Structures are given as structure tokens and as C-alpha cells.
Amino acid sequence: MVRRLLDLLEKAFVLVRSLPFSSNLRDEVVSGKFKYYFYDNGIRNALIQQFNPLALRAGHEIGQLWENFVFIERLKYRRYARIHGNVYFWRAYRSQREVDLVEERDGVLHGYECKWSPDRRPSAPPKWEEAYEKTTFQVVNPDNYQDLVLPPRNA
């Protein structure tokens, strides 16, 4: 029942599904796990009946809103700029360390970790750097997100 509802919401362009990235390493989450993002954070807020300003919301919820915003805006930008490649998330099984957004393009894995607080600057998970040769990693926060989701000013 839930799968059918999620499928319907995807087909109606309410949700977009992100698949886990894996190269079949033993320590990666691979099967049956998806992340869903709302095309519109307003619909998300309506479903959970939460319209409070950010200052009145719990920290984890702000993080979820921020991750959703970055994912969707990057998706729009990639389509606009015709940047082709696959989009995933990545999570280590034991440590549960995660890379929120992984873009696989031109033989390189580009990892983006979404953090609302500019003070939080985590490094790439150790397994991420150990497992893959060609990777980049960037923390995306309100101070630098425009580089990721907006075209250059001279474009």
C-alpha cells in the first residue's frame, strides 16, 4: 500500500526518489533503502502541519528542510544547465555516516553534505574517500549554496 502511494506521488511530481549509491562494498547500504524529497517544501510542511518559522523548529527538522531544498534546487539547475549524470545518496552501513547528494558524472563522484549551520563543516566520511579513487566532497550551507544551484552571473 505504501509503495503504491509513493509511486503515485512520484508520478504526480510531488516526490522524487533518490537511490543509494554502492559499488557492492560490504559496508554500504544498498537494497530497499531510498530517500524521498518533495518538489515543494510547502507540501511537506502541509502534510506534517508545520508552518512555524525556522527559529521555532527543531534542529533536525531544519536540516531536513535544508537538505530537501538543496537537492531540489540542484536537480533544477542540473536540468537547466544540461549536466548529465546519475544522482544518489551514500551511507556507510556500520557508522551510518552519509553523503546527502552524490552526483556520478564524467567518471568522478561528487559528494555534497547539506548542513544548515555554516559552523558545521564535517569532513568526508572515511569510507567514502577510501572506497573511491576519484571523488570530491563539499559541505553545502547557506553561505555557499548559490555556487551549486545558480548559474554563473555572466551566463
PEPE-V672634 format. One record per helix or strand of 2 or more residues. SS is the DSSP state (hx for helix, st for strand). FROM is the first residue (numbers start at 0). TO is the last residue. If there is no record, write none. Layout:
[[SS	FROM	TO] [SS	FROM	TO]]
This chain:
[[hx	1	10] [st	14	19] [st	33	37] [hx	40	47] [hx	53	55] [hx	58	80] [st	85	91] [st	97	104] [st	107	113] [hx	125	130] [st	134	139] [hx	145	148]]
